[in-house]
């Protein structure tokens, strides 16, 4: 197969399958054509592996390969429901959009300091900021954000 300089993710996954790569949807593990489990490499955020096609290397994220293996296509954004980028069980992967995927971010304060003793809590929904109120302490403002997250980001 000659793709010259570019191969889209669906074709990369199809090539990996032809080469003998496999995916276990229960454990979320991807195995090479030699049966070796693909694991997280130091410095990466996602489990990745590389295939060689016509002398050119192509990288594939394991969660993309997992989704392709089960559904036959790769959406633009795949969300790890529990936020663990190494948990590629199919029950933990869902098609998403960028905004919904951002709802899983951890360690977001959700408030800003307005003055020495006043904090404003806000949340973003459909690219609009919604004020959740003003609070005297950081803790109250953060709790308001967490409550708003439960209400707006479901």
C-alpha positions in Angstrom: 0.0 0.0 0.0 1.6 3.3 -1.1 0.2 6.4 0.8 3.2 8.5 -0.1 3.5 11.1 2.7 0.2 10.8 4.6 -2.0 8.0 6.0 -5.1 8.8 8.0 -5.7 7.1 11.3 -8.4 4.7 9.9 -5.9 3.4 7.3 -3.2 3.1 9.9 -5.5 1.0 12.1 -6.5 -1.1 9.1 -2.8 -1.8 8.3 -2.1 -2.7 11.9 -4.9 -5.2 11.8 -3.6 -6.7 8.6 -0.2 -7.0 10.2 -1.7 -9.0 13.1 -2.2 -6.5 15.8 -5.0 -7.4 18.1 -7.2 -5.7 20.8 -8.9 -7.2 23.8 -12.0 -5.1 24.6 -12.4 -6.5 28.1 -8.8 -5.7 29.3 -8.2 -2.8 27.0 -4.8 -4.2 25.9 -3.3 -4.0 22.5 -1.0 -6.7 21.3 1.6 -6.6 18.5 1.7 -9.1 15.7 4.2 -11.1 17.9 1.8 -11.1 20.8 3.6 -8.5 22.9 1.5 -6.1 24.9 1.9 -2.5 24.0 2.6 -0.4 27.1 3.0 3.3 28.0 6.5 4.6 27.0 8.2 7.1 29.2 7.2 10.7 28.2 4.0 9.7 26.4 0.5 10.6 27.6 -1.1 7.7 25.8 -0.2 4.2 25.0 1.2 4.3 21.5 2.7 1.9 19.0 4.4 2.2 15.6 3.8 0.3 12.4 6.1 0.2 9.4 4.4 0.5 6.0 6.5 0.8 2.8 9.5 1.7 4.8 7.7 4.6 6.6 6.8 4.6 10.3 3.3 5.5 11.5 2.3 6.1 15.1 -1.1 4.9 16.4 -2.6 5.7 19.8 -3.9 2.5 21.4 -7.3 4.1 22.2 -7.8 4.9 18.6 -6.9 1.4 17.5 -9.3 0.0 20.2 -12.2 2.1 18.9 -11.4 1.1 15.3 -11.2 -2.6 16.3 -14.7 -2.6 17.8 -16.6 0.0 15.7 -14.6 0.1 12.4 -14.0 3.8 12.4 -12.1 6.4 14.4 -13.9 9.6 15.6 -12.1 12.9 15.8 -12.2 12.8 19.6 -12.3 9.7 21.9 -13.0 10.4 25.5 -11.6 8.2 28.3 -14.7 8.3 30.6 -12.8 7.7 33.8 -10.0 10.1 32.8 -7.3 7.4 32.8 -5.5 7.6 29.4 -4.1 4.1 29.8 -7.5 2.5 30.5 -8.5 1.5 26.9 -11.3 -0.9 27.8 -14.1 -0.3 25.3 -16.5 0.4 28.2 -14.2 3.3 29.1 -14.1 4.8 25.6 -16.8 7.0 24.0 -17.0 9.2 20.9 -17.0 12.8 22.0 -16.3 16.3 21.0 -13.5 18.5 22.2 -15.7 20.4 24.7 -17.2 17.4 26.4 -13.7 15.8 26.5 -12.5 18.8 28.5 -15.1 18.2 31.2 -12.9 15.3 32.4 -10.0 17.5 33.2 -8.7 17.2 36.7 -7.5 19.8 39.1 -9.5 22.7 37.7 -10.2 25.4 40.3 -13.3 26.9 38.7 -12.9 30.2 40.4 -10.9 33.4 40.4 -9.9 35.9 43.0 -11.9 39.2 42.6 -10.5 41.0 45.6 -8.8 40.3 48.9 -11.9 38.5 50.3 -14.1 37.7 47.3 -13.9 34.8 44.8 -16.1 34.3 41.7 -17.0 30.8 40.6 -17.7 30.2 36.9 -18.2 27.3 34.6 -18.0 27.1 30.8 -20.9 25.5 28.8 -21.3 25.7 25.0 -18.4 28.2 24.8 -20.1 30.6 27.3 -19.1 31.4 30.8 -21.8 31.0 33.4 -21.3 32.7 36.7 -22.0 30.5 39.7 -21.8 33.3 42.2 -19.5 35.1 44.5 -18.0 33.6 47.7 -15.9 34.7 50.6 -13.6 31.7 50.6 -11.7 29.7 48.0 -13.2 26.5 49.4 -16.8 27.8 48.9 -16.0 29.0 45.4 -14.4 25.7 44.5 -17.4 23.7 45.9 -19.8 25.9 43.9 -17.7 24.9 40.8 -17.9 21.2 41.6 -21.6 21.4 42.2 -22.0 23.3 38.9 -20.0 20.7 37.1 -22.4 18.0 38.3 -25.3 20.1 37.0 -23.9 21.4 33.7 -21.4 18.8 32.6 -23.4 15.6 32.5 
